Amino acid sequence: MDLGQVFTDNAVADFMASLLSVRPSARILDPCFGKGVFIDACLRRGYKNITGCEIDPALYSYVEKKYPGIDLICGDFLKADPALRYDAVIMNPPYIRQEKIDDLKPLGITKSSVSKDPVFGGLPGAANMYMYFIVKALSLLEQGGEMVAIFPVSWQNAKSGREFEKLMRSLGDVERHIRISGKIFETAEMVEVVILKMRRSDSPGGLRENIEYARLAGGRVTVSHSVPDEGGLDMPVEFSIYADIRRGLTTGCNGIFINPPVPESDTVPIISGPKCVTGYSTENAAKDRLLKITGSASEETTAYLTSCAESIKDQKRPRTLYDKIAAGKKWYELQPPDGAGIIFSYFVRSGMKFIMNASGDAVRDNFYIIYPKIDRLLMFALLNNYYTYYQLERCGKRHGAGLLKLQRYDLEQLCFPDISGFKEDDKKTLIKLSKKMISTGKNMSEEITGAISGYAPWSFERISGAYKNLRKSRLEEGGYGAESR
Ligand SMILES: C[S@@+](CC[C@H](N)C(=O)[O-])C[C@H]1O[C@@H](n2cnc3c(N)ncnc32)[C@H](O)[C@@H]1O
């Protein structure tokens, strides 16, 4: 049974306990203490009045033996008496996807049982278990009480997250919003993780918090810098209405398939990575050659394939190719996805860049390929502007050194203004700007942003400031300093 058991690093727990500003005698709750890392951290900081809850009897007994004097409960936190009150909560709630919540039935937890509790009334059906924990924990705080919690930022990317965020913010103010990277948990590295410090309030003031960035390294957490968070952009059209998306070709062994020593007729051009492209078109890109036999292979190619197959069989690697050979399949036949679309490198270094792959050449899996369902030049404009760049800066994962990694999912979460409401003249302007960007390689994203701003929820000034701030902070984090756009 998946109880969402992911244990927090000691240094992170210490850092989180240091964010508490309650008095030493305050009543502190850890609603799911696991192996007790927050109990340890709170005791080290001199807090004595600690209550802990944990559903797993084995973990409960382990911690109970360690701290016989502490008020520990073995049970389901979601069923905690709603009349209880605490001065502070510190926690790492279980991350359990909604489809798996019903698996907890033997423990008396099902989606329908939790949704009966009025405190969860504002949560969507697709809520993850950590959302229930956060709402419940906030509801048990005294007015002015504090919650310090660590959890994945996945809510910021999912639709269900909007309702969760609304409910969470209706229960208190966010005082600290810290995105933390490094090996935060004992087990696998998690997706992006945030530490929130919230203060319970019946009338939250809607503080606009700064997002701070912290890193766990060498057993210490260091907060590097902060950027004002302008929040999410709300635009009416979802990505899937205007486009489809795929990842470029994964060869399974670039050494064999890319630039093979065979006649050119047994290859096709392929664009390997963003460095091969200058400007916003693949027209003049430096292309590699991909092994692709369309008719019958030349003698040279056949000899090459035989020697490659021998070495794969000897080394039993790469596994996928070995398995294909063992199954008697044509292991060298690859099916690159149609490259004719707008391509985007999933690693962003300085600026964002959606590139028109006019030639339709194959692209490697360093790119996503976006297939517009609307006019492709209009789509190109909807992608190459600050409204889109901002959304991606906000949801991408920072990898240090100024690098931002975007998942396919991040792109699928993009939203756009509704082009059916655009004046014909504005559409023409956008198409003209796209054409100019593609043919000259000049960055026209600022001009496109200006042309779209009349149809977007934020003014040109606001989106420019918000996007440039985020980008600047990412690049400064990497020690690059901010360049022009
Ligand atoms: C993400 S782990 C965190 C453990 C610990 N606080 C830490 O950070 O190392 C979540 C814990 O919640 C416990 N848990 C899951 N569902 C629970 C529930 N309904 N009530 C109480 N504890 C629960 C799990 O057994 C697990 O130990």
The ligand as an SDF file (V2000), in Angstrom:
LIG
                    3D

 27 29  0  0  0  0  0  0  0  0999 V2000
    5.9830   12.1630    3.0050 C   0  0  0  0  0  0  0  0  0  0  0  0
    6.0840   11.1590    4.4190 S   0  0  0  0  0  0  0  0  0  0  0  0
    6.8580   12.2490    5.5310 C   0  0  0  0  0  0  0  0  0  0  0  0
    7.3940   11.6150    6.7720 C   0  0  0  0  0  0  0  0  0  0  0  0
    8.2020   12.5470    7.6750 C   0  0  0  0  0  0  0  0  0  0  0  0
    7.4190   13.6500    8.1530 N   0  0  0  0  0  0  0  0  0  0  0  0
    9.4090   13.0660    6.9240 C   0  0  0  0  0  0  0  0  0  0  0  0
    9.3350   14.1590    6.3930 O   0  0  0  0  0  0  0  0  0  0  0  0
   10.4270   12.3650    6.8850 O   0  0  0  0  0  0  0  0  0  0  0  0
    4.4110   11.1140    4.8760 C   0  0  0  0  0  0  0  0  0  0  0  0
    4.0600   10.2390    6.0650 C   0  0  0  0  0  0  0  0  0  0  0  0
    2.6450   10.2930    6.2210 O   0  0  0  0  0  0  0  0  0  0  0  0
    2.1740    9.0480    6.6870 C   0  0  0  0  0  0  0  0  0  0  0  0
    0.7480    9.0130    6.4000 N   0  0  0  0  0  0  0  0  0  0  0  0
    0.1460    8.7100    5.2250 C   0  0  0  0  0  0  0  0  0  0  0  0
   -1.1880    8.8240    5.3320 N   0  0  0  0  0  0  0  0  0  0  0  0
   -1.4380    9.2420    6.5860 C   0  0  0  0  0  0  0  0  0  0  0  0
   -2.6270    9.5690    7.2930 C   0  0  0  0  0  0  0  0  0  0  0  0
   -3.8420    9.4890    6.7260 N   0  0  0  0  0  0  0  0  0  0  0  0
   -2.5030    9.9810    8.5810 N   0  0  0  0  0  0  0  0  0  0  0  0
   -1.2860   10.0650    9.1760 C   0  0  0  0  0  0  0  0  0  0  0  0
   -0.1340    9.7540    8.5540 N   0  0  0  0  0  0  0  0  0  0  0  0
   -0.2060    9.3670    7.2770 C   0  0  0  0  0  0  0  0  0  0  0  0
    3.0450    8.0670    5.9330 C   0  0  0  0  0  0  0  0  0  0  0  0
    3.0800    6.8110    6.5770 O   0  0  0  0  0  0  0  0  0  0  0  0
    4.4000    8.7810    5.9110 C   0  0  0  0  0  0  0  0  0  0  0  0
    5.1910    8.3790    6.9880 O   0  0  0  0  0  0  0  0  0  0  0  0
  1  2  1  0
  2  3  1  0
  2 10  1  0
  3  4  1  0
  4  5  1  0
  5  6  1  0
  5  7  1  0
  7  8  2  0
  7  9  1  0
 10 11  1  0
 11 12  1  0
 11 26  1  0
 12 13  1  0
 13 14  1  0
 13 24  1  0
 14 15  1  0
 14 23  1  0
 15 16  2  0
 16 17  1  0
 17 18  1  0
 17 23  2  0
 18 19  1  0
 18 20  2  0
 20 21  1  0
 21 22  2  0
 22 23  1  0
 24 25  1  0
 24 26  1  0
 26 27  1  0
M  CHG  2   2   1   9  -1
M  END
$$$$
